[in-house]
Amino acid sequence: MSRPTARTGDRRPLTLPPWLAHTLRAQRGPIPWSAVVRGALAAGPLLLASVLLDRTSLGVVAAIAAMLAGINDRPGSRRTSVRRLGVPALAGAGGLLVGTYAGAHVGAVVLTLLLTGIGLLAGGMSAVGPVASGAGTQLLVASAVGAGMPVPEAGWLRALAFLAGAGWLLALRLLLPTPGATAGDFRLDGERDAVAAVYDAVAELLDAVGTEHANARRVALTAALDNAQDALAGPRLRRYASSSAERRLHAQYAAALPLAEAATALAWAGDAVAGRASEGPRRLAAAVRENTHTGPLPAPHRSAPALRALDDALLHAADAFDQGEGADLHTRRRTAMALFRTAFGAGGREYGLRVALCFGASAAVAQALHHTRWYGQHAHWYWLPATAVFLVKPDLGPLASRVLNRAAGTVLGAVVFAGFAALLPRPEGLIALVAVSGALIPVATRHFAAQTAVVTVLVLALVMVGGEPQASVSRIGETLLACAIVLLVGHLPMPGQRGGTVRARLVAAGGAAHAYLAHVLDEARDPMAGPDSRATRWTLRREAYRTLAEAHTAIALAAAELPALARHSEGADDVVAILERLVDTTTACAVQLDDSGRLSAHQRRQLAELVGQFEKGRERTGLRLPELPLAV
């Protein structure tokens, strides 16, 4: 008798636990060749110059700074690179200065307490955003390096060398043209690509209206708008805003906002639109990239409010492209008080405490081992706390994922370097290895294990160029010890409510959704509101979608932690989903208001239903979120 076989439909696909799936996940995209060139021209040439000038130790410091800046050298505009690379470099130079003088003048206990305090400050600061996180990372790493790295020069000279290394990479970022950037001033290529991507994202959302892909395309549109907002928000490249070129880009970005609003309203309605509706945004995207005129734009049908809004937005965009004038809506304004609350609020406090405990504990263990014979004469005790920094910071990824990738990447990098060290001539071969590693960093940042392997090779090469013996075994041992410390300390019970980072992001998203909904309801009560009210609405809509995206990111990272940590954020994704539907509905209502001056009874019922769902979710999760306006 034959055995019954299970039906194919009964088989469930094998799914990995979230923490393991995140470990294996890598980013995709084209190779950033311009960043690869900058990486090759950064740390290696700096190190070569220092060897030729007989100031090798300062060259090692400058190369470390260039390496850290290279990790932050991500795609984007030149103006944003000033902040993305410059602010962390200043923080790193300050940390190197403090660490150097503390390491030379205080004992091990006081030094450990000082590093713990720096960890608390840097951790809270890192909760503010990506640039602040990069600054916190370099502050911590440089303070540990300054306290433990044997460099004969004075602290102020080390800090200057650090700034010189990061400044060299920043100069390359600002001055070198991007390959293929031929549309006008090459210094605006990043801004131009970011604005063009917004119009492409609008077109893709219009193509997906009425399909299962519409929500994913709307999320992609939010990401494109966030990227363009950041690309245009940095310092001016010229004193007078580059005359027409920069003003034109600002106008083109502002013209995309009503298009995005109309496309979102169409996606909310769910009725498929004709294919010609997406042709206009695609032609606008090509005009931005090529820095040309738009030419004639195909008009969509005007059979519904959102289609009429789309048509009006296309006409407005064509006019803005020709005149180069538009409202300056790109700046994301956050007050100093708001930043302070983020850094020292619930999320910042939990973040800072977690970083401080791991950084301080690893520094204490490292110094205790440093004074034992077992640890050896050539120990680099600062490697232990510096490694812990890259493992413990919550915004850099789930703890378990980073620990596994760090361990695997360090072992791989150390083994590869040991092979090269046995074959390459010194120091010229090692300097070439530093240059090659610097070139690989922009590609390796797509996966933390690959990035760790490349950085390990680079750091070990710097150590040998500095006159110390090969240290692959020591690097592996200290990394594994740091992984164990971070896993242990990171899962210890902590005072207060866990999941503070997720809760802080939810509070911000709830507040932004509240402000957006309240403004649209005010417009419904006052149909005579002018263009200033509409501009304010677009700014509030941008902030609502942006904070929702940040909340999604925080929740995804928290969900990929081990269950002991992931459980503290359960239910948060349901609240964000309700807020997302509410903001989409509010956008559709805003388009309806522009078309008819009033909200339909159906739209009011939907708003009221979503507000009620939000209140239930708020009570169920115990989150202290702002109450939404009930008079809808």
N, C-alpha and C positions, 0 to 999 in steps of 0.2 A: 504493500500500500504506500503510495507516494505521499510525502509530507506536504501539507498545504503551504503555499508560498504567500507571503504578505503582498497585498496589492501595492502597486507603485504609489498610489495616492495616499497610503497610510504611512509612508516613510517620511520621517521628519529630517530636514537637512541638518547636518552637524553644525552647531553654532558654538563659537568660542566664547568664554566669559569676557565681559567688556574689558577688563584690565589686560587680558592677554591679546585680545583683538587690537587694542590700541598700541601694544608693544610692536606688533607686526605691521602696523599701518605706516605708509610713507606718503609724503606729498608728491604731486606730479606737476609737470609743466616743462616748458622749454628751458634749455640750459642758459643761464644768465651770463653770456660770454663777456659782457663788459665788466661784470663783477669778478669773473675769473681773471681777466687781465689785471684789474686793480689788485687782486689778491697776490698775483705773481710779482707785481711791482712794489709791494708794501713791505712785509717783514723781511724777505730775503735781501733786497738791496740795502735796507737799513742796517741789517746785521753785517753785510759785507763792508759797508762804509765804516762801521765802528771798528771792525777788525783791522782795516787798513790804517785807521787813525789811532790804533792801539787804545781804544776805549771800549773794549768788548763788553764789559759789564753793563755799561749804559746802553749799548746796542741791544743787549738781551732784553732790558727793560722796555726799550722802544719797540722791539719786535713783539713782546707780549701785548703791549697796548694796541699795536696794529692788528694782531690776531683777534683780540676782543672786539675791536671796531669792525673787523671783517665779519664776525658772527652777526653783528647788527646791520651789516650792509645788505639790506634787502631791496627788492625792486620798489620803485617809487620815484617821486620827483626829486630834483636836486635840492629844492628848498626844504623839503622835509628831512633830507639827509643831514642838514645842518643841526637840527635838533636831535635826530635819532642817533647820530654819531657823536655830536659835540657835548651834549648834556651828560651822557654816561662817561665820556672821557674826563670831563671836569670832576665828576664824582670819584672816578678811579684815581685821579691825581691827588685829590684830597685824602682818600683812603690810604694811598701809598705814603703820603707825608705823615699822617697820624700813626700808621702802623710802624714806620721806620723809627720814629722818635720814641714811641712806646716800647718797642722791642729792645731798644738800646738802653732805656733808663728805668724800666719797671720790672718787677719780678714776674714769675710765671702766673701766680694767682691773680695779681692785679691785671696783668695782660689778658688773662682769660675773661675776667669780669668786663674789661673794656671791650673786647671783641664781642662778648655777649650783648652788651649795650648797643654796639654798632649794628648787630644783627637785628635787634628789636626795632631800631630806627629804620634800617634799610628795608626790613620786611613790611612794616606799615606803609612806608613810602611806595613800595612796589605795587600796592593794591590800587594806586591811582590810575595806572595805565601802562601801556607797553614801554614808553620812553622812561617813565619813572622806574619801571621794573628793570630795564637795562642799566639805569644809573645805580639802582640798589645792588644789582649783581656785581658791577665793577667796583663799587664801594667796598663790598665785602671781600671780593677776591684780592683786590689791591691792598687792603689793610692786612690780610693774612700774609701776602707776599712781602710786603714791606717789613712786617715784624719778623719774618723768618728767613728771607732770602739773603745769603751772604754777599752783599755788594759793598765795595769799599767807599763809594761816593756818598756824600752827605744826602740827607733826605730831600732837601729842596732841589738838588740836582737830579735825583731820581725822578721827582715829580715832573720836572721840566722835560726829561727824556720821555716819560710816559705821555705827556701832552704832545711832544714832537712826533711820536710814533702814531698816535691816533690822528693828529693833525695832518700828517703826511697822507694817510688814506683818505681823509676828508677832502684834501686838496685834489687828489686824483679823482675823487667822485665829482667834484665841482668843475674841473677843467677838462677832463678827457671827454671827447665826443662819444656818443653811443653809436656803435656800428649800425648803419642804415638810417640814421636820423638825418633826413634831408629836407624835411618840411619846415623851412624857416629857421629860427634861432634854435640850435641844437640843445641849448640849455633848458628849453621848455619841453623837451621830448617826453619826459615823464608826466608832466601835467597834461599834455596833449593826448597821450595814450589813455590816461585815466578818464578824461572827459569823454573821449570817443567811446570808451568801454561802457559808459552810462547809456549812451544812445543805442549801442548794440544790445545791452541788457533789456532796454525797453522794447526793442524789436523782437527779441526772443520771448519776452513775456507775452506780447501780443500774439505771436505764433502759437503759444501754449494755452491761450484762453480757451476754456471749455474742456481741457484735457486734464489727466492726472498729474501732468508735469507743471501745472500752473503755479502751485505753491513753491516748488523748488526754484522756478524761474523768478518768482517774486523775491525770494530770499537772495538769489544771485543779484537782482537789481539793487537790493539794500546794500549788499557788499560793495557793488560798483559805486554807488553813491557815497558810501563811507570812504572808499579809497580816493575818490575824486575830491571829496571834502578835505581830506588830509593833505592831498597833493597840492591844493591851492592855499592851504592855511599857513604855510611857513613864511619866513621872511622874504621880502621882495628881492629879486635878483638884481634889480637896478634901482637907483634912488627914486626915479619917477615911474615906478611900476612897469618898466620896459615899454613905456608909451603904449602903442595900440596893441602889441602882441599879448601882453598879460591882461589888459582890460578886455580884450576880445575873448580870451579863455574864460575869464570870470563871467562874462555875459553868456557864453555858450553853456557853462555849467548852470547858471540861473535859469536859462531857457529850458533845461532838461527837467526841472522840478515839476512844472505843470504837466509835462508829458508823462512823467512817472506817476503822478497822481491819477491821471486819466487811465493809464494802463492798469494800475492797481484796482481802480473802480470796475473796469471791464473784467478783470480776473475775478473780482468778488461776485459780479453778476453771473459769471459762468457761461454766458452765451458766446459761442464761437464767432469770431469776426472774419471778414474777408481778408485774404492774403495780402491785398494791396495796403492794408492798414500798417503793416510793418515796413513797407518800402520807404516811407518818409524818414523814420528814425534811422534806417540803415544809410540812407544818403547823407543824413546829417552827420553820422559817425564818420563816413568817408571824408566829408568836408573838413571835419576837425582834424583828422589824421594827416590829410594832405595840405591843410591850410589853404583851402580853396573856397570858392563860393558854392552854395548848395545847388543852384540850378532849380528847375521846376520840381515841386514836390507833389506826389499823387495824394489827392485828398480822400480821406475815408468817407464812408456813408455817414449821414447825420441823422440816423433814425432813432438814436437813443441819447440820453444825457451824456453818458460817458464818451460816446462817439463824437458828439458835438464838442465836448471838452477836448478830445484828442485833436480834432480838426483845428480848433482855436489855438491849441498849444503849438501845433505845427506852423501855423501862420505867424504866431508870436516868435517862434524859434527862427524862422526864416528872416524875419525882420531884425531880430537880435544879431544874427550872423552877419547881416549886411552892415548894420550900424556899429556893431561892437560895443554897445552900451547895455548895461543891465544892472540889476540890483546886486549888491555885494552880500550874498546870502551864504557864503561858503564857510564862514568862521563859526566854529563851535565854541560858544562862550561859556566858560565855567569859572565861577568866581573863586577867589582864594579860600573863602570860607567853605565852599563845596569841596574843594580839594582837601582841605584840612579835615573835614568830616569823613571823607573817604579813607584817608590815611589813618585816622584815629578812631573811626567808628568800629562797629562790631567786626566787619570783615577785615579791616586793617589791623585791629588788635589781635585777632586770631592768627592772621598771617604773620604778623611780627613776632608773636610768641613762639610760633612753630619754627620760624627761621632762627630766632635767637637761641632756642634750646638746642637745636641741631648744630648750629655754628659754634656755640659755646662749648657744648659737650665734645664735639670733635676736636676743638682747640685744646681742651683740657686733656683728652686722651693722647693727643699728639705730643704735647709737651711732657706728659708723664713718661711716654715711651722714649722720647728724645733724650731723656737723662738716664736711660738704662743702657747697659752694654749690649743687650740683645738687639737694640735698635740700630746699632752700627754707627760708625764715625761719619758717614756721608749721608745722613738722614735729611730729608727735606720735609720737616714736620709740617710746614705750611701747606703741603699738598693735601693733607687730610681735611682741614676746614675749607680750603678752596674747592675741593671736590664736593663736599657736603652742600655748598652753595648751589651748585648746578643740579643737585638732586632734590633739594627740599622745597624750592620755590614753587608754590601751587600753580601759578599762572603759566609755568613752563611745561606743565603736563602732569598726569597722574603719577603718584609716588612709585607704585610698583612698576609701572612701565619704564620710568626713568632709571630706576635701580637696575632692572634687567638689562636695559640697553647700555647703561653706563658700564656695567661689569663686562658685557660681551665686547663692547667697543674698545675698552681699555686693554683687555687681553689680546684682541686682534691687533690693535695698534702697537702694543709693546712687542709682540712677536715679530711683526713686520719691521719695526725699527731695529730690533736686535740683528735681523738679517742684513739690513742696510749698513748698520754700524760696523759689521764685520768686513764689509766689502769696500765702503766708500773711503776715499782719502780725506784727511782732516787738515784744515777745517773746510776747504772748498767744497768737498762732497756734501758735508752736512749743511752748509749754507744753501747749496742747490736744493737739498731736500726740504729745507725750510721754505724756499720759494715755491716749490711744487706743492707742498702742503697748503700754503696760503692760497694758491690758485684753486685747490680742491674744496676749500671751506664753503664757498657759495653754493656748490652743488651738494656737498655733504650735509648741509643744514636741513635737507628734506627728511632726514631720519636721524634720530638722536644717537643711535649706535654708530652710524657712519660718521657723524660729526665728531663723536668722541674718539673714534679711531684716528681720524686725521689730526685732531688737536693733540692726541697723545704722541703721535710721531713728531709733530712740530715742537712740542714742549721738551721731549727727550733730546731732540737735536739741539735745542737751545742750551740745555743743561751741559751737553758735551762740548759745544762751542765755547761755553763759559769756563771750561777747564776742569769739569768734574767727570768722574768715570761714568760708564754706561749704567743706567738705572732702571732698566725695564722691569726687573723683578720687584724692586722697591715700589715702582709705580703700581704694579698689579696688586701687591699686598695692601698698600694704603687705600687704593680705590675700593677693594673688597671690604676693608674695615670701615670705610666711610659709608658704604652701602648698608652694612649691618647697623651702624649707629643711627642712620637716618630712618631705616625701617622700624627700629625699636622706638626711637623718640617720636617719630611721626605718628605712631599709633597709640601713644600714651594718652590716658584720659586727661582732659584739660578743663580748666574752670570755664564756666559759662556755657552757652549753647554752641554746639559745633555747626559747621556749614555756614560760617559767617560770611564768606566770600559770595556764595550763592545768594544768601539772604540780602546782602547789600546790593547785588545786581538786580534782584527782584524789586527791592524798594525803589531803586532808580527807575526801573522800567515802569513800575506802577505810577510813580510820580509823573513821568513824562506822558504816559497814556492819559492820566487825569488832566494834565494841562492841555493836551491836544483836544480831548473830548469837550472839556469846558469851553475852550475857545470856539469850537464849531457850534456848540449849543448857543453861545452868545451871538454868533453870526446868524443863527436861525431866529433869534429874538429881534435882531436888528438887521433886516435885509439890506439896508442902505450902507452897510460897512464898505469902506473904500478899498483901494489897492493895498494900502498899508496893512489892513487886516488880513488880506490874502497872503502877503509876504510873511507876516508873522505866523500864519497857519502853516506855510511850507516849512518854516524853520522849526516849528513845534512838531510837525510830522516827521521831519528828519531826525529830531532828537528821540521821538518815540520809537521809530524803527531801529535806530542805532542802539539804544539801550536794550531793546528786545534782543538784538543780535548779540550784544555782550552778555546778556543773561543766558541765552542759548549756549554760548561758548563755555561759560562758567559751569552750567549744569552738565554739559557733555563731559567736561574734564572731571567733575565730581563723580559722575556715574561710572567713569572708568577706573575709579579707585578700587582697592580691595573692599569687600563688603563691610568691614568694620568702619570704614570712613564713608562709603557710598550711601549708607542708610540714613545719614544725617541730612541728605538732600532729597529724600523721597517725597514725591508730590509736587516738587517745584516745577517740573516740566508741564504738569497739568495747568498750573496757574499761568505759565508763560503762554501756553496754547490759547487759553481764554483771552489773555491780553492781546495776543496777535490777532485773533478774530475780531476783537473789539476795535483795534486800531484800523484793520481793513474796512470794517463796517463804517467807522467814522470817516475814513477817506471817501468811501462811496457816498456818504451823506454830504460831505463837503462839495463833491462834484454836483450832486443833485441841487444843493443850495445855489451854486453858481448858475445852474441852468434855469431853475424855476423860482428860486427865492424861498422855498419852504421844503420841509421834510414830509415824506409820505407817512401815513399811519403805519404801514408795514415796517418802514425803517425805524420808526420810534419804538415799535414793539421789539424789534431785534436788538436795539440798543439796550432797552430795559431788561430783556432776557439775559444778555451778556453781562450787564452790570450785576444782576442777581447771581449769575454763576460765579462771577469773580468774588462776590462777597462770601459765598459759600466756601469757595476754595481758600479764601483768606482765613476764614474761621477754622476750617479743617486742618490747615497746616500750621496755624498759630503764628503766621507771619505778621509783622507790624507794617502792613502796607497802607498807603493812603486810601481813604474812602473815595469812590468815584461819585460824580454828581448823579443823583437819582432822578432829578426833574428832567427826564428826557421825553 
